[in-house]
Amino acid sequence: MSRHSTPGLGGPPNPFEAGPGPARRPSVSHRSSVSRQPAYQSLRRRHRRFGVRATAVAVGGFLLYVLLSSFAPGLMNTPASGHLTVGLALGLGQFALMGLIVWRYLVHMRTRVTPVVRGLRGLVRHQASAERERAAFEARTAPREEEFRPW
């Protein structure tokens, strides 16, 4: 067995075993041009605003629960139904509050963020293909230097 037929020992890779080439990512100029788009700026504002509101609701609910536990133990120990107290019901309500926030986040992403992201992604792809076409055209039309080829 020669060293060229053993993978990983310095021989050329087998073209049938080699995976696809590295994925082409948009160049930095495409990303910076997208970040200046009004749709992108609006997307960032909406997303940030939603994040601040969701965080405020979550932290506010938890803080309210902790403050009521500390400063109103009589209220928290009041029986609501059978062995269920108001404090236990509010504690279980924390799970419901988190579930509600997650649900609203998913709705927000699906209705407000995803459509804008798809549009921006299409814009980046369009810019990248236009740049590739321009580079190919310039390569075809550029004056060639005199080439010396071996016999």
C-alpha positions as CSV (number, residue, x, y, z in Angstrom):
1,M,0.0,0.0,0.0
2,S,1.5,3.3,-1.0
3,R,1.4,6.4,1.1
4,H,-0.8,8.1,-1.5
5,S,-3.6,5.6,-1.0
6,T,-3.7,6.0,2.7
7,P,-5.9,8.9,3.8
8,G,-4.3,11.3,6.2
9,L,-0.7,10.5,5.4
10,G,0.1,13.3,3.0
11,G,-1.4,12.0,-0.2
12,P,-4.0,13.9,-2.2
13,P,-7.5,13.6,-0.9
14,N,-9.9,11.2,-2.6
15,P,-12.3,13.5,-4.5
16,F,-15.2,11.2,-3.7
17,E,-14.6,11.3,0.1
18,A,-14.0,15.0,0.3
19,G,-16.9,17.0,1.7
20,P,-18.3,20.1,0.1
21,G,-16.0,23.1,0.1
22,P,-16.4,25.8,2.8
23,A,-19.6,27.7,2.6
24,R,-19.3,31.1,1.2
25,R,-20.4,33.8,3.6
26,P,-21.3,37.3,2.6
27,S,-18.3,39.6,2.7
28,V,-17.9,42.2,5.3
29,S,-19.1,44.9,2.9
30,H,-22.4,43.1,2.5
31,R,-23.0,42.9,6.2
32,S,-22.1,46.5,6.8
33,S,-24.4,47.6,4.0
34,V,-27.2,45.6,5.4
35,S,-26.7,47.1,8.9
36,R,-27.3,50.5,7.4
37,Q,-30.7,49.5,5.9
38,P,-33.7,51.1,7.6
39,A,-35.4,47.7,7.7
40,Y,-32.5,46.3,9.7
41,Q,-32.5,49.3,12.1
42,S,-36.2,48.8,12.6
43,L,-35.7,45.1,13.2
44,R,-33.1,45.8,15.9
45,R,-35.3,48.4,17.6
46,R,-38.3,46.0,17.7
47,H,-36.3,43.1,18.9
48,R,-34.6,45.2,21.7
49,R,-37.9,46.7,22.7
50,F,-39.5,43.3,23.0
51,G,-36.6,41.9,25.0
52,V,-36.7,44.8,27.5
53,R,-40.4,44.4,28.0
54,A,-40.2,40.6,28.4
55,T,-37.4,40.9,30.8
56,A,-39.2,43.6,32.8
57,V,-42.3,41.4,33.1
58,A,-40.3,38.3,34.1
59,V,-38.2,40.1,36.7
60,G,-41.2,42.2,37.9
61,G,-43.3,39.0,38.5
62,F,-40.5,37.3,40.4
63,L,-39.7,40.4,42.4
64,L,-43.3,40.9,43.3
65,Y,-43.4,37.3,44.5
66,V,-40.3,37.7,46.6
67,L,-41.4,41.0,48.1
68,L,-44.9,39.5,49.0
69,S,-43.2,36.5,50.6
70,S,-41.0,38.8,52.7
71,F,-43.3,41.6,53.7
72,A,-46.8,40.0,53.5
73,P,-46.4,36.4,54.9
74,G,-50.0,36.5,56.2
75,L,-51.3,37.1,52.7
76,M,-49.1,34.4,51.3
77,N,-50.2,31.8,53.9
78,T,-53.9,32.5,53.3
79,P,-55.6,29.3,52.1
80,A,-57.0,29.7,48.6
81,S,-58.5,26.2,48.1
82,G,-57.9,23.2,50.3
83,H,-54.1,22.9,50.9
84,L,-53.4,25.5,48.2
85,T,-52.2,28.8,49.6
86,V,-52.0,32.2,47.8
87,G,-48.2,32.0,48.0
88,L,-48.1,28.5,46.4
89,A,-50.6,29.7,43.7
90,L,-48.4,32.7,43.0
91,G,-45.3,30.5,42.9
92,L,-47.0,28.2,40.4
93,G,-48.1,31.3,38.5
94,Q,-44.4,32.0,37.9
95,F,-44.3,29.0,35.6
96,A,-47.4,30.2,33.7
97,L,-45.8,33.7,33.4
98,M,-42.6,32.2,31.9
99,G,-44.7,30.1,29.5
100,L,-46.6,33.2,28.5
101,I,-43.4,35.1,27.8
102,V,-42.0,32.3,25.7
103,W,-45.2,32.0,23.7
104,R,-45.2,35.8,23.0
105,Y,-41.5,35.6,22.0
106,L,-42.3,32.9,19.5
107,V,-45.2,34.8,18.1
108,H,-43.1,38.0,17.9
109,M,-40.3,36.2,16.1
110,R,-42.7,34.6,13.6
111,T,-44.8,37.7,12.8
112,R,-42.3,40.6,13.2
113,V,-38.8,39.3,12.9
114,T,-38.7,36.4,10.4
115,P,-40.3,38.3,7.5
116,V,-37.8,41.1,7.7
117,V,-34.9,38.7,8.1
118,R,-36.0,36.8,5.0
119,G,-36.1,40.1,3.1
120,L,-32.7,41.2,4.3
121,R,-31.2,37.7,3.5
122,G,-32.5,38.0,0.0
123,L,-30.9,41.5,-0.3
124,V,-27.6,40.1,0.8
125,R,-27.8,37.2,-1.7
126,H,-28.7,39.6,-4.4
127,Q,-25.7,41.8,-3.6
128,A,-23.4,38.8,-3.4
129,S,-24.5,37.5,-6.8
130,A,-24.2,41.0,-8.4
131,E,-20.6,41.2,-7.0
132,R,-19.7,37.8,-8.3
133,E,-21.1,38.7,-11.8
134,R,-19.2,41.9,-11.8
135,A,-16.0,40.2,-10.8
136,A,-16.4,37.6,-13.5
137,F,-17.1,40.3,-16.1
138,E,-14.0,42.2,-15.1
139,A,-12.0,39.0,-15.2
140,R,-13.2,38.3,-18.8
141,T,-12.7,41.8,-20.0
142,A,-9.4,42.6,-18.3
143,P,-6.4,42.9,-20.6
144,R,-4.3,39.8,-20.4
145,E,-0.6,39.9,-20.1
146,E,1.5,37.9,-22.4
147,E,1.4,34.3,-21.2
148,F,4.3,31.9,-21.6
149,R,3.2,28.3,-21.6
150,P,5.3,25.2,-21.6
151,W,5.4,23.2,-24.8
